[in-house]
Amino acid sequence: MLMDRTSVRRALDPLEKNELVCIESGEDRRVRTVRLTAKGRLLLAEAEPRWLAAQESLLKLIGTDRWDSMRKLLRDTARIVIHRDGAQK
């Protein structure tokens, strides 16, 4: 996953607010440990079968060739963005 620190924090804030994750400081001030709470683990366990069913449904709809092409295109696009951002720094 390609996300900067601010984006990660923005994504985690509502999860922390809803007590789905716990964010703890590490030994180093720059380090944070994120772990699922019991409530978060329960929600994940409930969501996983639905997520897998949705993925299976999409795969049946578009087929494996199109799925593989989409994954390759996304992977290649991410690499282009990473190299572009690295060159601009």
ChimeraX attribute file (.defattr): number of C-alpha atoms within 10 A of each C-alpha:
attribute: neighborCount
match mode: 1-to-1
recipient: residues
	/A:1	4
	/A:2	10
	/A:3	9
	/A:4	8
	/A:5	9
	/A:6	9
	/A:7	10
	/A:8	11
	/A:9	13
	/A:10	10
	/A:11	12
	/A:12	17
	/A:13	13
	/A:14	12
	/A:15	16
	/A:16	18
	/A:17	10
	/A:18	12
	/A:19	14
	/A:20	19
	/A:21	21
	/A:22	17
	/A:23	15
	/A:24	11
	/A:25	11
	/A:26	10
	/A:27	8
	/A:28	7
	/A:29	7
	/A:30	7
	/A:31	10
	/A:32	13
	/A:33	10
	/A:34	13
	/A:35	14
	/A:36	17
	/A:37	15
	/A:38	12
	/A:39	13
	/A:40	18
	/A:41	14
	/A:42	12
	/A:43	13
	/A:44	14
	/A:45	11
	/A:46	11
	/A:47	11
	/A:48	11
	/A:49	11
	/A:50	11
	/A:51	12
	/A:52	11
	/A:53	11
	/A:54	12
	/A:55	12
	/A:56	12
	/A:57	12
	/A:58	13
	/A:59	15
	/A:60	11
	/A:61	11
	/A:62	10
	/A:63	12
	/A:64	12
	/A:65	9
	/A:66	12
	/A:67	15
	/A:68	12
	/A:69	11
	/A:70	12
	/A:71	11
	/A:72	12
	/A:73	12
	/A:74	12
	/A:75	11
	/A:76	12
	/A:77	11
	/A:78	14
	/A:79	13
	/A:80	12
	/A:81	12
	/A:82	12
	/A:83	10
	/A:84	11
	/A:85	10
	/A:86	9
	/A:87	8
	/A:88	6
	/A:89	5
